[in-house]
Amino acid sequence: MRASGALTKRAADQASRVITLVASGLTLLFALVLWKQYDPANPGLQFVQHVRWIPAYNIDYFVGVDGISITLVILSALISFIATIASMPWWPGNAHLDEHHFTQHGVPGYMALLLILQTGMIGVFVAMDMFLFYVFWEVMLLPMYFLIGIWGGSRKEYAAIKFFLYTLAGSVLMLLAIIGLYFNGPTEVVDGRLMHTFDMVKMAQWGRAGGYLSAPLVLGFSFIKVAWIALFIGFAVKIPMFPFHTWLPDAHVEAPTPISVILAGILLKMGIYGILRINFAILPQATKWASYAMAVFGTINIVYAA
C-alpha cells in the first residue's frame, strides 16, 4: 500500500509539473504571437475583449493591451516560463528540491500557485476595468504569500507575513481610492439606468477633462490629492519605494529562487505600471501637484539604494 501510494504521488507530482510547464510555455507562445501582431503605429488599445460581468455595478471583463502593457505582458510570460523551468528537479542545480521542498509540501500545490500567480500578473497588465485590475492585483497576493511561507527558507513565515501585511495595507488604501474614483467618476446609461463606471479609458478621459476636480473634499482636503496619495502609497509598497521597502530584503532572501526571480523581474515593476496607468492617466492634475514630491522620493531612493 505504501509503495502504491508513493507511485500515485509521484505520478501526480510529475503530471502537475508537465501541466504547469506546458501552460507556461503556451502562455509565452501566445504572448509572442500577440507581440508579432501588435501594431506599434496604433496608439490605442488593441486585442480588446469587453464582456458584461457584474451588471448591477456596471463592472465589465474589459481587457486589452497598448504600448505600455504589451512589453510587460511578454516579460511576465517569459519570466514565468523561466521560473517554471527553474522549479523542475531535473534543472541543473535543483537536485535538492524534491528532498527539501516539494515532497514535504506537495508539488501540485506549488505548481498550482505558480499558475495562479502568473494569471494575476498578466491580468494586471491587460485589465482596463479598474475593479478587474484590483481583482488581479489581489490575486497575486495570496499565491506569493504561500509560496514564500511554505517553500521558503528558515525565516519563511516571518518574511511571508511581513510581505502580506505591507501589501495588504497598500491594497486597502488602493481600494478606498478606487471606490472614491468610481463614485466621483463619469456616468453612463446602462439598461435604462444612470450608473458610474470602472472603465479606465473613460475614467482617464474624465480625469483629463477635470471631472474629478469637482469631487467633494475628503476631511477638508482635495479629493484628487487624497486619492492620488492613497494610490501612490499602495503602488510604492509594491515597487517598493523608501520608506515602504523593508519587506523586500526578507522576501527575496527567504523566497525559493524561482519565486525570487518572479518577485524581482515582474512584481516590483507593477507598482510603476500602476502609477503610470492610474495616477498619471486618471489624475493628471494631482500628478502635476505631486511632481516635486515624486522627484524628492526618487532622489532619496537612488541615494539610499546606492
N, C-alpha and C positions, 0 to 999 in steps of 0.2 A: 504493500500500500504506500509506504514511504517513497519507494522508487517510482511508483506510478505518479504520485503527487509531484515529485521532483521533475519528472518528464513533462507533465502538464504545465507546470510553472515555467519550465524552460521554453516550451512551445509558445506560451502566452507572452513571455518576455521577447522572444525572437519576433513574433508577429507584430507586437507593438513597435519594435524598432523599425521593422520594414515599412509598416504603415506610415510612421512618422517621417521616415526618410523619403518615401515616395511622395507624401503630401507636401513636404517642404520643397522637394525638387520640382514638383508640378507648379507650386506657387511661384518659384523663381522663374520657371519657364514662361508662365503666363505674364509675369511682370516684365520680362524681356520682350515678349510679343506686344505688350502694352506700350513699351518704350519705342519699339520699332514702328508702331502705327501712330504714335503721338505726333501731332503737327505743331512744331515749335512756333510757327507763324501765327497760330491762333491763340490769342491771349486769354480766351475764356475757358470755361470748364469743358472737358472732353470725357467721353465714355460715361456719360451721365446715366444713372439709374434712379428714378424718382417714383416711389410707390407709397400710397397711403398706409400708415402704420397704426397710429392711435388717433382716430378722427376726433375723439372727444376733446383733445387738447391741441389739435392741429399739428401733430407730430408725424413726420414722414421718414421713411427709409430713403434718404437722399444722399447719394454718393457720386463722386466724380474726381477727376484729377486736373491740375493745372501745372504751370511751370514750377511752382514751389513744391508741390507734393509728389510729382512723378518721380523725381530722383530719390526722394525719401522712401517711396514705396519699393523701388528697386533695391535700395540699400537694405531695407528691412528684410526683404525676401532673401537677398544674398547672405547677409549675416546670420539669419535664422537657419539657412541651409548649412552654413559652415558650423554653426553651433550644434546642429543635429548630428553632423558627421563627427564632430569632436566628442559627442556624447556616446559614440559607439565603442564597445570594448575592443574591437579589432583595430581601432585607430591607434597609430604608434604612440606609445607612452600612456595608453589608457588601460593597460592590462590589470591595473589595481582596482578599477572602478567596480567590477562585479563584486569583489570581496568586501569593499569598504562602503559602498553606497547602494547600488541597485538591488542586490539580493536581499539586503536588510529591509529596505523600504519600498521595493516594488518598481520594476521597470515600467509597467503600463502607466502607473500614476505619474511618473516623471515625464514620460513621453506625451501623455495627455495634457499635462500642464504646459509643456513646451509649445504644443499646438495652440492651446488657448491663448497663451502669451503672444504668439505670432499673430493670431487673429486680432487681438486687441491693438497691437502696434500698427498693423496695416490699416485697421479700421479708423484709427485716429487720423491718419494721413488722408483718407478718402472721404471722411464724413463731412457733409455740407449742411446737415441739420444739427443745431447745437445740442439738442438733447441726445441725439445719436452719438455725437462727439463725446459727450460726457459719459455715456454708457461704455463706449470703447475705452475711454480713459480709465474708468474704474475696473474694467475687465482685466487690465494689466496688473492691477494692484495685488489681488489675491494669488494668482499664479506665481508672481515673483516672491511674495511673502513665503509661500510654501516651498518653493524651490530653494530658497536660501535657508529657511528654517528646518527643513527635513534633510536636504542633501548637502548642506554647507559644512563649514569647518567646526572647530572646537567651540567657538563662541557664536554658533549659528543662531541660537534662539535670541540672544541679545541683539545681534545685527538685524535679524528679521523683524523683531518688534520695533526697533528704532526706525527702520525703514517704513514700516507700516504706519506708525504714529505720525511721523513727519508728513508722509504722503497723504494720510487721512486728513490731517489738519489743513493742508493746502487744498484738498478736494472739497472740504466743507466751504471754504471761502469761495472757491470757484463756483460751487453750486448756488450759493447765495447771490453771487454776481450774475450768474446765468438767469436765475429766476427774475432778478431785477431787470435785466435786459429784455426778457420776454414780456413782462407786464408793462414796460415803458417803451416797447418797440413798435414796429409797424403792425397794422391790422389788415385783414383781407376778409372778403365774404366767402365762407365755406359752407356749402349746403344750406344757404339761406341765413347763416348766422355770421355776425361780425366777430372775428377771432384774431388773437395775436398769433405770431408765427415764430418758430425756431429756425426758419430758413436763414442760413448765414449769409447768403447772397443778398437777400432783401434787407437783412439787418445791417449789412455793410453799406448798402445804398442809403438806408435811413440814417445811419451814423454820419456818412459823408455830407448828407443834406442838413445836418444839425438837429435831427429829430430828438436825440437824447438830451439836448441842452435844456429842453423844457420839462424834463422829468422832475418830480418833487425832490426837495432836499432830503438828505439822509442824516439825521442827527445834526442838522444845521450846516451840513457840508454838501457841495455839489454832487449830484448822483454820479456823473461821469467820472469824477475823480475817485470817489469811493469804490465804484465798480472796477475802475482801472487798477487801483491799488490791490484790491482783493484778487483779481485775476493775475496780476503780476506776481504776487506772493505765491499763489498756487503754482504758477509756472516756474518761478525761481526755485522752489523746493525741488522740482524735477531736474533743473539744469545741472547740478544745483549751484546756486549763487550765494556767496557770502552775504549774510551770516546763516543761511539755511542749509549749509553744506555738510554738517557734521555727521550725517548718516552715511555719507558716501564711502569714507575710508573703511568703515566696518563692513558695509555691504560688499564692497569689492574684495576685501581680504577673505571674508567668510563664504562668499558665494562659490559654487562649483565653477570651474574655469569656463565651460561653455556659457553659463549664465552671466558670468562677469563680462564675457565678450559682448553679449547682447546688451548688458547694462551700459557699457562704455560706448558701444557702437551705435545704438539706436535710442534707448530710453532717455539718455541725457540730452539728446537733440530735440526731444519732443517739447521740452519747455520753451526753447527758442521758436519752434514751429508754432506753438500756441500763442506766443506773444505776437508773432507776425500775422497769424491768421485771425486772431480775435482782438487783441489790444490795438494793434496798428490799424487793422482794416475796419473795425466796427466803432472804435473810439478814437478817431484821429485827433480830435481837439484835446482830449486828455493826454494823448501821446505827446503832443507838442508841449503841453504844460509840464509833463514829467521828463522831458528830454534831457535837461541838465542833471536831474537826479539819476537818470539812467547812465549818463556819461560818468558821473561820480562812482556809481556802483561798478561799472565796467572797469574803471581805472583801479579801484580797490581790488577787484578780483584778479586783474592782471598782476598787480604788485604782490598780492597775498599768495597767489598760486605760484609765482616765481620763487 
